[in-house]
């Protein structure tokens, strides 16, 4: 879910409104075994129904963009993000529910965007980091799903201080994106410059649309690993433990790769409405779009492994 600078937004929307650039994809050949040791942080969203997720762990980003950043979060999405329990709260059954809502007959939408307070989720030199979430995509499809855009992703830590105006230089890892109720998932790595560059922005280096049967109706685990313990370094995406997409360091120049990956990240969970991505895959919200269908998040966890002493 790209978070662009203002100048790039118009170019992105123009590109995505038409056919847009073809995704740049990479190998899905398996590499190192999935990382499942040294848990450094997690949230299971246990708590009473209607309560907020722990403030020690999560920040609500509200409005229509970062202060000083691009309007409409740089993507053209149309909702206003809030910290209201109606848009994001625990459901009492161990889940975080992020729920987009249409506000009255005028059709204005609200939703929620949560970010981890921690920005230091990083792979140490010679080691690795794994960021994963078990979640259920919004269970809506067809015309009722027009404009839905759910996402689990991470931004490079330097984005927070400047409203992501340094995107995509500081890196973005889109672990799970789903739009318009497709039975699909997208994975993407963003880097380099806002338009063109080594990652062919604004598309990024993408898996393209991958089938994800049952992902709207059941919980599945989506993960990314940054492996600095492999040569070349790799980004590996997983769905339910299966390596579904891989990007290797040699696909971009060393400086771009380091600037995009070799630092801390923070995790983002959100459900947007409308924007460039849904527009490219069938259109934005209409009068038929159903209000109130949540993305349910069961757990978010981060693991690391250390490199050589």
Secondary structure in CASP SS format (residue, H / E / C, confidence):
PFRMAT SS
TARGET T0000
AUTHOR 0000-0000-0000
METHOD secondary structure of the structure
MODEL  1
X C 1.00
X C 1.00
X C 1.00
X C 1.00
X C 1.00
X H 1.00
X H 1.00
X H 1.00
X H 1.00
X H 1.00
X H 1.00
X H 1.00
X H 1.00
X H 1.00
X H 1.00
X H 1.00
X H 1.00
X C 1.00
X C 1.00
X C 1.00
X C 1.00
X C 1.00
X C 1.00
X E 1.00
X C 1.00
X C 1.00
X C 1.00
X C 1.00
X C 1.00
X C 1.00
X C 1.00
X C 1.00
X C 1.00
X C 1.00
X C 1.00
X C 1.00
X C 1.00
X C 1.00
X E 1.00
X E 1.00
X E 1.00
X E 1.00
X E 1.00
X C 1.00
X C 1.00
X C 1.00
X C 1.00
X C 1.00
X C 1.00
X C 1.00
X C 1.00
X C 1.00
X C 1.00
X C 1.00
X C 1.00
X C 1.00
X C 1.00
X E 1.00
X E 1.00
X E 1.00
X C 1.00
X C 1.00
X E 1.00
X C 1.00
X C 1.00
X C 1.00
X C 1.00
X C 1.00
X C 1.00
X C 1.00
X H 1.00
X H 1.00
X H 1.00
X H 1.00
X C 1.00
X C 1.00
X C 1.00
X C 1.00
X C 1.00
X E 1.00
X E 1.00
X C 1.00
X C 1.00
X C 1.00
X C 1.00
X C 1.00
X C 1.00
X E 1.00
X E 1.00
X E 1.00
X C 1.00
X C 1.00
X C 1.00
X C 1.00
X C 1.00
X E 1.00
X E 1.00
X E 1.00
X E 1.00
X C 1.00
X E 1.00
X E 1.00
X E 1.00
X C 1.00
X C 1.00
X C 1.00
X C 1.00
X E 1.00
X E 1.00
X E 1.00
X E 1.00
X C 1.00
X E 1.00
X E 1.00
X E 1.00
X E 1.00
X C 1.00
X C 1.00
X C 1.00
X C 1.00
X E 1.00
X C 1.00
X C 1.00
X C 1.00
X C 1.00
X C 1.00
X C 1.00
X E 1.00
X E 1.00
X E 1.00
X E 1.00
X E 1.00
X E 1.00
X E 1.00
X E 1.00
X E 1.00
X C 1.00
X C 1.00
X C 1.00
X C 1.00
X C 1.00
X H 1.00
X H 1.00
X H 1.00
X H 1.00
X C 1.00
X C 1.00
X E 1.00
X E 1.00
X E 1.00
X E 1.00
X E 1.00
X E 1.00
X E 1.00
X E 1.00
X E 1.00
X H 1.00
X H 1.00
X H 1.00
X H 1.00
X H 1.00
X H 1.00
X C 1.00
X C 1.00
X C 1.00
X C 1.00
X C 1.00
X C 1.00
X C 1.00
X C 1.00
X C 1.00
X E 1.00
X E 1.00
X E 1.00
X E 1.00
X E 1.00
X E 1.00
X E 1.00
X E 1.00
X C 1.00
X C 1.00
X C 1.00
X C 1.00
X E 1.00
X E 1.00
X E 1.00
X E 1.00
X E 1.00
X E 1.00
X E 1.00
X C 1.00
X C 1.00
X C 1.00
X C 1.00
X C 1.00
X E 1.00
X C 1.00
X C 1.00
X C 1.00
X C 1.00
X E 1.00
X C 1.00
X C 1.00
X C 1.00
X E 1.00
X E 1.00
X C 1.00
X C 1.00
X C 1.00
X E 1.00
X E 1.00
X C 1.00
X C 1.00
X C 1.00
X C 1.00
X C 1.00
X C 1.00
X C 1.00
X C 1.00
X E 1.00
X E 1.00
X E 1.00
X E 1.00
X E 1.00
X E 1.00
X E 1.00
X E 1.00
X C 1.00
X C 1.00
X C 1.00
X C 1.00
X C 1.00
X C 1.00
X E 1.00
X E 1.00
X E 1.00
X E 1.00
X E 1.00
X E 1.00
X C 1.00
X C 1.00
X E 1.00
X E 1.00
X E 1.00
X E 1.00
X E 1.00
X E 1.00
X E 1.00
X H 1.00
X H 1.00
X H 1.00
X C 1.00
X C 1.00
X H 1.00
X H 1.00
X H 1.00
X H 1.00
X H 1.00
X H 1.00
X H 1.00
X H 1.00
X C 1.00
X C 1.00
X C 1.00
X E 1.00
X E 1.00
X E 1.00
X E 1.00
X E 1.00
X E 1.00
X E 1.00
X E 1.00
X E 1.00
X C 1.00
X C 1.00
X H 1.00
X H 1.00
X H 1.00
X H 1.00
X H 1.00
X C 1.00
X C 1.00
X C 1.00
X C 1.00
X C 1.00
X C 1.00
X C 1.00
X C 1.00
X C 1.00
X C 1.00
X C 1.00
X C 1.00
X C 1.00
X E 1.00
X E 1.00
X E 1.00
X E 1.00
X E 1.00
X E 1.00
X E 1.00
X E 1.00
X E 1.00
X E 1.00
X E 1.00
X E 1.00
X C 1.00
X C 1.00
X C 1.00
X C 1.00
END
